[in-house]
Amino acid sequence: MSEFKNKKYLLEDFISLVRDKRDRSVGYDRAYLYDVYGDDSGGDVFHLGQTIYVGDTVQANDDGEEVYPEEINRLGYAFLYSGENFQAVVDLAYRQKPAASAKEIVQCLNHYAQHDDFLDLH
């Protein structure tokens, strides 16, 4: 099942988990939907050695207000990335450069967050 969720990770460890596609199911399964949360006080969204939290997605209440998972509020974390975008950036980066370093993947993630565009690793 989706045992990777509702946990803290070092960013590099979670990138490896996503690279190996251990964060998704064969068919569509809502239990595998997630968002990535963390401290957003720095300039870039991500940096090596960063602790992130992978949890349930942000929901909307009846008034259209965002409702964060309880653990995110407790930790004081903020939304950083949707799981779908995180997967797309990591997947493309490794397709372009199978031996990409964690530092290069972090650059790709930050580039996408800042420019809504994929960084070309060719």
N, C-alpha and C positions, 0 to 999 in steps of 0.2 A: 504494500500500500504506500501511501505518501509519507513514509517515516522520516524523510529528509526535512519536513516542515516543522515550524514552531521550535526552532533551535537557533543558537548563535553559531557563527562560523568565522574563521579567519577568511578574508576575501579570497586568498589564493586557494584555500581548500574548497570553497564553494565553486570557484571557476573550474577546478578539476572535476567536481561532481557534475557540473553542467556539461563540460566537454565530453564526459563519458555518458551523458544522457541519462543519468540516474535520477533526474528530477522530473521525469515524465513517464507516462504510461504508453502502451502500444496504441490503444484506442483513446478516444476522448474521455477523460474522467475529471470532473470538477474538483475532486479531492486533490488533484495535482496543481491546481491554480495557486499561484503565490505572488507575493510582492516582496521586494527587498527593502529593508529599513536600516537606518543607522544614524549616526551623528552627522548632521549636515552643516556643521559650523566651519568646515574648511573651505578652501577655494575650489578644489576639484571635488567631484562627487565621491570618487574612490581613490584610495591609495594602498600600496602594499602594507601588509600588517594590520589593516583595519579589521575591526570586529563588526560584522553585520548580523542582522537578524532576518531570517527567512520565515515568513508567516503568512497567515491568511490574507486575502486581498482586502483592500479598503472597500467598505460598503457605503451606501447612501441611505439615510433615514427617510421618513415620509416627507420631510421638509427639504430634501435634496442636500442636506449637510453631510459631509464626509464623516464616517464613523470608523475609527481605527481599531484594530484588535486591542483588547485589554492590555496584553503584554507590551505592546508598543507604547501605550500611554504610560505604563509603569516604568519602562526603561527611559522614557523621555526621548525616544527616537522619532525620526521623521521618515516619510516615504522617500525612497531614493529611486526606485526603478520597478517597473512591472516585470513579472517573471517572463512574460512573452518577449518583451524587448531585450531583457538580459540574455535569454536564450538566443534570440536572433543575432545579437552582436557577437556573442561568444562563438556560435556556430559558424557565422560568416568568417570571422577572424581565423578560425582553425581550418576552414576550407581553403582560404587564401594562403595560409602559412601554417601547415600542420605542426611545425616545431616552434611556434610562437611562444615567447616567454610570458610569464604571468605579468611582467611589467608592460609588455606590448598589449596584452588583453586589457589591462587597466587603462592604457592610453585610448584604446578603442572604445571602451565603456564611457570614459570621460568625454571623448570627442562626440559620441552620439548624444550624450546628455546635454552638451553645450550647443550642438549644431543641428540636431535631429537629422543626422546624416552619418553614414558609415565611413569609417576611416579605411582607406585602401592600404593593405599590408604588402602588396606586390612590390 
